[in-house]
Amino acid sequence: MADQPKADPPHGMEKYDLGGQFDLGALSKEQQEKLNHHKIKTRLSNEKYLREHPEVDCMLSNFLRDVFLQRPEEIREFAAVYFNNPDLPDDIEKSLRDKDEKHYDMKVLRHISHNNNS
């Protein structure tokens, strides 16, 4: 079975050498298992960090929104200006507050809707 990977990589990650003509044989089975473990641990750590820091998601979402709306010719220059804006922390705080308010409003509306349907 030359087209089957030697070891299953973690979900969503690249397959290893397929054992065919171009097999590099770079990793032993034990090394592949250690690499899998390291990738999973790193992914979990990254996800935990992002959950603990919603400002990162907000900042990136706002940046991408502005990129799509403004379609800058020079994306690197646009990014440099965007991320060096002295008002960025305040803008992110406002966006987070707005998001929390919308979340709260939706929660209230669901509660009202649920009570009206009961």
Stockholm file with secondary structure:
# STOCKHOLM 1.0

chainA/1-118         MADQPKADPPHGMEKYDLGGQFDLGALSKEQQEKLNHHKIKTRLSNEKYLREHPEVDCMLSNFLRDVFLQRPEEIREFAAVYFNNPDLPDDIEKSLRDKDEKHYDMKVLRHISHNNNS
#=GR chainA/1-118 SS CTTSCSSCCCTTSCCCCCSSTTCCCCSCHHHHHHHHHHHHHHHHHHHHHHHHCHHHHHHHHHHHHHHHHHCCSCHHHHHHHHHTCTTHHHHHHHHHHHHHHHHHHHHHHHHHHHHHHC
#=GC SS_cons         CTTSCSSCCCTTSCCCCCSSTTCCCCSCHHHHHHHHHHHHHHHHHHHHHHHHCHHHHHHHHHHHHHHHHHCCSCHHHHHHHHHTCTTHHHHHHHHHHHHHHHHHHHHHHHHHHHHHHC
//
